Amino acid sequence: MNKKIPMRKCVATLEQLPKKELIRVVKNNEGEIFIDLTGKKNGRGAYLKRSIEAIEIAKKKNSLGRALEADIPDEIYEELLKSIS
């Protein structure tokens, strides 16, 4: 039997994609925001497609901020861009 591939929606492009193709950004209970490369850390997660366009859309429209109900520092966007290049 084929294993079901977990699908998640990119908060910027609204595409449904396999979880492996997305980057998870997490806000934990302390309100810290960080990139979760393992996909297993505790907290509220939002997923972004691994593309410069998706990251730019997320920044411009604040879709990541809305998904996590928090202000996203510029460092997070910079880290996201580094992680895909």
N, CA, C and O atoms as CSV, one atom per row, in Angstrom:
chain,resi,resn,atom,element,x,y,z
A,1,MET,N,N,0.834,-1.208,0.000
A,1,MET,CA,C,0.000,0.000,0.000
A,1,MET,C,C,0.864,1.252,0.000
A,1,MET,O,O,1.892,1.304,0.674
A,2,ASN,N,N,0.452,2.238,-0.742
A,2,ASN,CA,C,1.186,3.503,-0.747
A,2,ASN,C,C,0.898,4.273,0.529
A,2,ASN,O,O,-0.232,4.332,1.013
A,3,LYS,N,N,1.971,4.864,1.056
A,3,LYS,CA,C,1.772,5.712,2.220
A,3,LYS,C,C,1.148,7.013,1.761
A,3,LYS,O,O,1.507,7.555,0.716
A,4,LYS,N,N,0.209,7.507,2.553
A,4,LYS,CA,C,-0.436,8.770,2.205
A,4,LYS,C,C,0.577,9.894,2.426
A,4,LYS,O,O,1.228,9.953,3.469
A,5,ILE,N,N,0.705,10.780,1.446
A,5,ILE,CA,C,1.631,11.908,1.574
A,5,ILE,C,C,0.906,13.036,2.284
A,5,ILE,O,O,-0.148,13.482,1.833
A,6,PRO,N,N,1.474,13.504,3.408
A,6,PRO,CA,C,0.795,14.606,4.097
A,6,PRO,C,C,0.869,15.888,3.262
A,6,PRO,O,O,1.947,16.317,2.850
A,7,MET,N,N,-0.294,16.484,3.026
A,7,MET,CA,C,-0.366,17.704,2.234
A,7,MET,C,C,-0.612,18.895,3.159
A,7,MET,O,O,-1.323,18.793,4.159
A,8,ARG,N,N,-0.010,20.011,2.802
A,8,ARG,CA,C,-0.227,21.238,3.564
A,8,ARG,C,C,-0.424,22.378,2.581
A,8,ARG,O,O,-0.015,22.297,1.423
A,9,LYS,N,N,-1.058,23.446,3.060
A,9,LYS,CA,C,-1.319,24.587,2.191
A,9,LYS,C,C,-0.299,25.689,2.462
A,9,LYS,O,O,-0.067,26.062,3.612
A,10,CYS,N,N,0.304,26.201,1.399
A,10,CYS,CA,C,1.218,27.329,1.525
A,10,CYS,C,C,0.393,28.574,1.856
A,10,CYS,O,O,-0.586,28.872,1.171
A,11,VAL,N,N,0.788,29.302,2.908
A,11,VAL,CA,C,-0.002,30.469,3.321
A,11,VAL,C,C,0.126,31.626,2.332
A,11,VAL,O,O,-0.696,32.542,2.348
A,12,ALA,N,N,1.145,31.596,1.473
A,12,ALA,CA,C,1.335,32.688,0.511
A,12,ALA,C,C,0.621,32.398,-0.807
A,12,ALA,O,O,-0.146,33.225,-1.300
A,13,THR,N,N,0.882,31.206,-1.379
A,13,THR,CA,C,0.344,30.910,-2.718
A,13,THR,C,C,-0.978,30.149,-2.648
A,13,THR,O,O,-1.668,30.009,-3.658
A,14,LEU,N,N,-1.334,29.657,-1.460
A,14,LEU,CA,C,-2.555,28.875,-1.229
A,14,LEU,C,C,-2.594,27.568,-2.015
A,14,LEU,O,O,-3.665,27.008,-2.251
A,15,GLU,N,N,-1.405,27.082,-2.422
A,15,GLU,CA,C,-1.328,25.792,-3.111
A,15,GLU,C,C,-1.246,24.676,-2.089
A,15,GLU,O,O,-0.614,24.821,-1.043
A,16,GLN,N,N,-1.894,23.554,-2.402
A,16,GLN,CA,C,-1.736,22.356,-1.588
A,16,GLN,C,C,-0.490,21.634,-2.097
A,16,GLN,O,O,-0.405,21.286,-3.274
A,17,LEU,N,N,0.468,21.412,-1.210
A,17,LEU,CA,C,1.707,20.749,-1.626
A,17,LEU,C,C,2.104,19.715,-0.586
A,17,LEU,O,O,1.703,19.812,0.574
A,18,PRO,N,N,2.904,18.710,-1.000
A,18,PRO,CA,C,3.417,17.760,-0.005
A,18,PRO,C,C,4.222,18.500,1.062
A,18,PRO,O,O,4.999,19.407,0.764
A,19,LYS,N,N,4.015,18.089,2.304
A,19,LYS,CA,C,4.676,18.735,3.437
A,19,LYS,C,C,6.185,18.865,3.242
A,19,LYS,O,O,6.784,19.859,3.654
A,20,LYS,N,N,6.795,17.865,2.616
A,20,LYS,CA,C,8.245,17.870,2.403
A,20,LYS,C,C,8.719,19.032,1.532
A,20,LYS,O,O,9.870,19.456,1.628
A,21,GLU,N,N,7.827,19.544,0.684
A,21,GLU,CA,C,8.216,20.617,-0.235
A,21,GLU,C,C,8.017,22.002,0.380
A,21,GLU,O,O,8.255,23.017,-0.274
A,22,LEU,N,N,7.588,22.036,1.617
A,22,LEU,CA,C,7.291,23.310,2.256
A,22,LEU,C,C,8.218,23.556,3.436
A,22,LEU,O,O,8.816,22.629,3.982
A,23,ILE,N,N,8.325,24.820,3.817
A,23,ILE,CA,C,9.105,25.193,4.999
A,23,ILE,C,C,8.103,25.543,6.090
A,23,ILE,O,O,7.154,26.288,5.846
A,24,ARG,N,N,8.306,25.014,7.284
A,24,ARG,CA,C,7.399,25.296,8.389
A,24,ARG,C,C,7.977,26.404,9.259
A,24,ARG,O,O,9.137,26.356,9.667
A,25,VAL,N,N,7.150,27.391,9.532
A,25,VAL,CA,C,7.530,28.473,10.441
A,25,VAL,C,C,6.620,28.340,11.651
A,25,VAL,O,O,5.410,28.172,11.503
A,26,VAL,N,N,7.199,28.413,12.854
A,26,VAL,CA,C,6.461,28.118,14.074
A,26,VAL,C,C,6.477,29.295,15.027
A,26,VAL,O,O,7.473,30.007,15.157
A,27,LYS,N,N,5.335,29.484,15.696
A,27,LYS,CA,C,5.284,30.404,16.837
A,27,LYS,C,C,4.996,29.545,18.060
A,27,LYS,O,O,3.959,28.886,18.132
A,28,ASN,N,N,5.915,29.553,19.021
A,28,ASN,CA,C,5.718,28.713,20.206
A,28,ASN,C,C,4.922,29.462,21.278
A,28,ASN,O,O,4.524,30.610,21.082
A,29,ASN,N,N,4.697,28.792,22.412
A,29,ASN,CA,C,3.888,29.378,23.483
A,29,ASN,C,C,4.481,30.654,24.058
A,29,ASN,O,O,3.758,31.494,24.594
A,30,GLU,N,N,5.807,30.800,23.944
A,30,GLU,CA,C,6.464,32.022,24.448
A,30,GLU,C,C,6.356,33.156,23.424
A,30,GLU,O,O,6.794,34.276,23.688
A,31,GLY,N,N,5.780,32.867,22.270
A,31,GLY,CA,C,5.637,33.896,21.238
A,31,GLY,C,C,6.865,34.046,20.360
A,31,GLY,O,O,6.937,34.970,19.550
A,32,GLU,N,N,7.851,33.131,20.512
A,32,GLU,CA,C,9.037,33.188,19.654
A,32,GLU,C,C,8.679,32.612,18.288
A,32,GLU,O,O,7.907,31.661,18.174
A,33,ILE,N,N,9.261,33.214,17.260
A,33,ILE,CA,C,9.000,32.748,15.904
A,33,ILE,C,C,10.297,32.218,15.322
A,33,ILE,O,O,11.333,32.880,15.379
A,34,PHE,N,N,10.231,31.025,14.763
A,34,PHE,CA,C,11.449,30.429,14.199
A,34,PHE,C,C,11.088,29.465,13.085
A,34,PHE,O,O,9.941,29.038,12.955
A,35,ILE,N,N,12.085,29.134,12.287
A,35,ILE,CA,C,11.910,28.194,11.190
A,35,ILE,C,C,12.159,26.789,11.730
A,35,ILE,O,O,13.178,26.520,12.367
A,36,ASP,N,N,11.211,25.910,11.462
A,36,ASP,CA,C,11.289,24.539,11.965
A,36,ASP,C,C,11.597,23.609,10.803
A,36,ASP,O,O,10.700,23.211,10.061
A,37,LEU,N,N,12.878,23.262,10.648
A,37,LEU,CA,C,13.258,22.402,9.526
A,37,LEU,C,C,12.892,20.946,9.761
A,37,LEU,O,O,12.823,20.165,8.812
A,38,THR,N,N,12.653,20.565,11.030
A,38,THR,CA,C,12.287,19.175,11.308
A,38,THR,C,C,10.795,18.955,11.082
A,38,THR,O,O,10.365,17.833,10.812
A,39,GLY,N,N,10.003,20.025,11.191
A,39,GLY,CA,C,8.552,19.891,11.047
A,39,GLY,C,C,7.895,19.281,12.262
A,39,GLY,O,O,6.733,18.882,12.198
A,40,LYS,N,N,8.619,19.199,13.381
A,40,LYS,CA,C,8.086,18.503,14.554
A,40,LYS,C,C,8.013,19.358,15.819
A,40,LYS,O,O,7.511,18.900,16.846
A,41,LYS,N,N,8.502,20.575,15.756
A,41,LYS,CA,C,8.543,21.381,16.970
A,41,LYS,C,C,7.136,21.790,17.410
A,41,LYS,O,O,6.216,21.892,16.599
A,42,ASN,N,N,7.000,22.019,18.717
A,42,ASN,CA,C,5.705,22.411,19.256
A,42,ASN,C,C,5.388,23.855,18.918
A,42,ASN,O,O,6.280,24.699,18.828
A,43,GLY,N,N,4.118,24.123,18.734
A,43,GLY,CA,C,3.682,25.484,18.477
A,43,GLY,C,C,2.792,25.539,17.265
A,43,GLY,O,O,2.542,24.534,16.599
A,44,ARG,N,N,2.320,26.737,16.994
A,44,ARG,CA,C,1.449,26.948,15.841
A,44,ARG,C,C,2.320,27.055,14.598
A,44,ARG,O,O,3.227,27.886,14.549
A,45,GLY,N,N,2.058,26.234,13.606
A,45,GLY,CA,C,2.889,26.215,12.415
A,45,GLY,C,C,2.177,26.780,11.198
A,45,GLY,O,O,0.959,26.660,11.063
A,46,ALA,N,N,2.938,27.387,10.329
A,46,ALA,CA,C,2.425,27.827,9.033
A,46,ALA,C,C,3.432,27.363,7.993
A,46,ALA,O,O,4.634,27.316,8.255
A,47,TYR,N,N,2.934,27.023,6.814
A,47,TYR,CA,C,3.806,26.461,5.797
A,47,TYR,C,C,3.983,27.415,4.631
A,47,TYR,O,O,3.048,28.094,4.208
A,48,LEU,N,N,5.217,27.450,4.117
A,48,LEU,CA,C,5.536,28.282,2.959
A,48,LEU,C,C,6.213,27.429,1.905
A,48,LEU,O,O,7.052,26.581,2.209
A,49,LYS,N,N,5.830,27.672,0.654
A,49,LYS,CA,C,6.473,26.996,-0.465
A,49,LYS,C,C,7.938,27.431,-0.518
A,49,LYS,O,O,8.261,28.577,-0.207
A,50,ARG,N,N,8.819,26.514,-0.912
A,50,ARG,CA,C,10.252,26.830,-0.998
A,50,ARG,C,C,10.541,27.615,-2.264
A,50,ARG,O,O,11.216,27.117,-3.165
A,51,SER,N,N,10.035,28.836,-2.340
A,51,SER,CA,C,10.338,29.678,-3.503
A,51,SER,C,C,10.451,31.125,-3.054
A,51,SER,O,O,9.814,31.551,-2.090
A,52,ILE,N,N,11.275,31.865,-3.774
A,52,ILE,CA,C,11.464,33.279,-3.449
A,52,ILE,C,C,10.132,34.013,-3.585
A,52,ILE,O,O,9.807,34.877,-2.771
A,53,GLU,N,N,9.360,33.663,-4.624
A,53,GLU,CA,C,8.073,34.323,-4.848
A,53,GLU,C,C,7.153,34.144,-3.646
A,53,GLU,O,O,6.534,35.102,-3.183
A,54,ALA,N,N,7.064,32.916,-3.144
A,54,ALA,CA,C,6.165,32.646,-2.017
A,54,ALA,C,C,6.584,33.455,-0.791
A,54,ALA,O,O,5.741,33.999,-0.077
A,55,ILE,N,N,7.887,33.528,-0.557
A,55,ILE,CA,C,8.380,34.264,0.607
A,55,ILE,C,C,8.101,35.753,0.442
A,55,ILE,O,O,7.736,36.434,1.400
A,56,GLU,N,N,8.277,36.251,-0.779
A,56,GLU,CA,C,7.992,37.668,-1.028
A,56,GLU,C,C,6.504,37.979,-0.881
A,56,GLU,O,O,6.137,39.019,-0.335
A,57,ILE,N,N,5.652,37.086,-1.363
A,57,ILE,CA,C,4.199,37.271,-1.213
A,57,ILE,C,C,3.841,37.279,0.269
A,57,ILE,O,O,3.083,38.130,0.734
A,58,ALA,N,N,4.402,36.315,1.003
A,58,ALA,CA,C,4.108,36.214,2.435
A,58,ALA,C,C,4.498,37.495,3.160
A,58,ALA,O,O,3.797,37.951,4.064
A,59,LYS,N,N,5.628,38.068,2.751
A,59,LYS,CA,C,6.101,39.291,3.403
A,59,LYS,C,C,5.214,40.475,3.017
A,59,LYS,O,O,4.823,41.277,3.866
A,60,LYS,N,N,4.906,40.570,1.726
A,60,LYS,CA,C,4.135,41.705,1.227
A,60,LYS,C,C,2.710,41.712,1.782
A,60,LYS,O,O,2.204,42.749,2.209
A,61,LYS,N,N,2.078,40.546,1.768
A,61,LYS,CA,C,0.675,40.468,2.190
A,61,LYS,C,C,0.530,40.118,3.665
A,61,LYS,O,O,-0.587,40.036,4.176
A,62,ASN,N,N,1.654,39.911,4.352
A,62,ASN,CA,C,1.646,39.510,5.762
A,62,ASN,C,C,0.842,38.233,5.998
A,62,ASN,O,O,0.231,38.075,7.055
A,63,SER,N,N,0.835,37.316,5.020
A,63,SER,CA,C,0.050,36.095,5.196
A,63,SER,C,C,0.646,35.199,6.280
A,63,SER,O,O,-0.078,34.478,6.966
A,64,LEU,N,N,1.963,35.248,6.428
A,64,LEU,CA,C,2.610,34.466,7.487
A,64,LEU,C,C,2.236,35.043,8.858
A,64,LEU,O,O,1.923,34.307,9.793
A,65,GLY,N,N,2.275,36.352,8.952
A,65,GLY,CA,C,1.888,37.021,10.202
A,65,GLY,C,C,0.455,36.719,10.599
A,65,GLY,O,O,0.160,36.489,11.772
A,66,ARG,N,N,-0.438,36.722,9.611
A,66,ARG,CA,C,-1.845,36.414,9.907
A,66,ARG,C,C,-2.011,34.965,10.329
A,66,ARG,O,O,-2.754,34.664,11.263
A,67,ALA,N,N,-1.310,34.061,9.635
A,67,ALA,CA,C,-1.436,32.631,9.945
A,67,ALA,C,C,-0.946,32.332,11.368
A,67,ALA,O,O,-1.518,31.498,12.070
A,68,LEU,N,N,0.121,33.026,11.780
A,68,LEU,CA,C,0.691,32.777,13.114
A,68,LEU,C,C,0.177,33.760,14.158
A,68,LEU,O,O,0.533,33.665,15.333
A,69,GLU,N,N,-0.652,34.695,13.735
A,69,GLU,CA,C,-1.193,35.718,14.636
A,69,GLU,C,C,-0.072,36.428,15.381
A,69,GLU,O,O,-0.101,36.558,16.605
A,70,ALA,N,N,0.921,36.885,14.614
A,70,ALA,CA,C,2.084,37.545,15.222
A,70,ALA,C,C,2.758,38.435,14.193
A,70,ALA,O,O,2.538,38.298,12.990
A,71,ASP,N,N,3.592,39.360,14.693
A,71,ASP,CA,C,4.423,40.154,13.796
A,71,ASP,C,C,5.649,39.333,13.446
A,71,ASP,O,O,6.309,38.789,14.331
A,72,ILE,N,N,5.954,39.242,12.177
A,72,ILE,CA,C,7.090,38.434,11.731
A,72,ILE,C,C,8.294,39.355,11.533
A,72,ILE,O,O,8.245,40.268,10.709
A,73,PRO,N,N,9.373,39.122,12.283
A,73,PRO,CA,C,10.560,39.971,12.098
A,73,PRO,C,C,11.207,39.737,10.734
A,73,PRO,O,O,11.129,38.639,10.182
A,74,ASP,N,N,11.849,40.783,10.194
A,74,ASP,CA,C,12.509,40.667,8.888
A,74,ASP,C,C,13.545,39.556,8.864
A,74,ASP,O,O,13.770,38.939,7.823
A,75,GLU,N,N,14.186,39.293,10.019
A,75,GLU,CA,C,15.217,38.243,10.077
A,75,GLU,C,C,14.643,36.896,9.641
A,75,GLU,O,O,15.332,36.095,9.008
A,76,ILE,N,N,13.386,36.655,9.980
A,76,ILE,CA,C,12.761,35.376,9.611
A,76,ILE,C,C,12.684,35.261,8.092
A,76,ILE,O,O,12.984,34.208,7.530
A,77,TYR,N,N,12.279,36.345,7.429
A,77,TYR,CA,C,12.202,36.309,5.961
A,77,TYR,C,C,13.590,36.129,5.354
A,77,TYR,O,O,13.762,35.407,4.371
A,78,GLU,N,N,14.589,36.802,5.957
A,78,GLU,CA,C,15.954,36.647,5.469
A,78,GLU,C,C,16.423,35.198,5.622
A,78,GLU,O,O,17.044,34.633,4.721
A,79,GLU,N,N,16.113,34.611,6.784
A,79,GLU,CA,C,16.496,33.213,7.037
A,79,GLU,C,C,15.793,32.285,6.035
A,79,GLU,O,O,16.392,31.341,5.520
A,80,LEU,N,N,14.521,32.570,5.774
A,80,LEU,CA,C,13.769,31.744,4.808
A,80,LEU,C,C,14.434,31.804,3.437
A,80,LEU,O,O,14.608,30.780,2.778
A,81,LEU,N,N,14.803,33.010,3.016
A,81,LEU,CA,C,15.438,33.147,1.708
A,81,LEU,C,C,16.767,32.409,1.670
A,81,LEU,O,O,17.108,31.790,0.662
A,82,LYS,N,N,17.524,32.472,2.776
A,82,LYS,CA,C,18.802,31.744,2.837
A,82,LYS,C,C,18.577,30.242,2.763
A,82,LYS,O,O,19.345,29.517,2.131
A,83,SER,N,N,17.507,29.782,3.421
A,83,SER,CA,C,17.291,28.333,3.502
A,83,SER,C,C,16.890,27.720,2.152
A,83,SER,O,O,17.019,26.511,1.960
A,84,ILE,N,N,16.405,28.547,1.219
A,84,ILE,CA,C,16.024,27.970,-0.082
A,84,ILE,C,C,17.089,28.195,-1.152
A,84,ILE,O,O,17.072,27.532,-2.190
A,85,SER,N,N,18.026,29.135,-0.905
A,85,SER,CA,C,19.003,29.414,-1.964
A,85,SER,C,C,20.154,28.417,-1.953
A,85,SER,O,O,21.061,28.512,-2.779
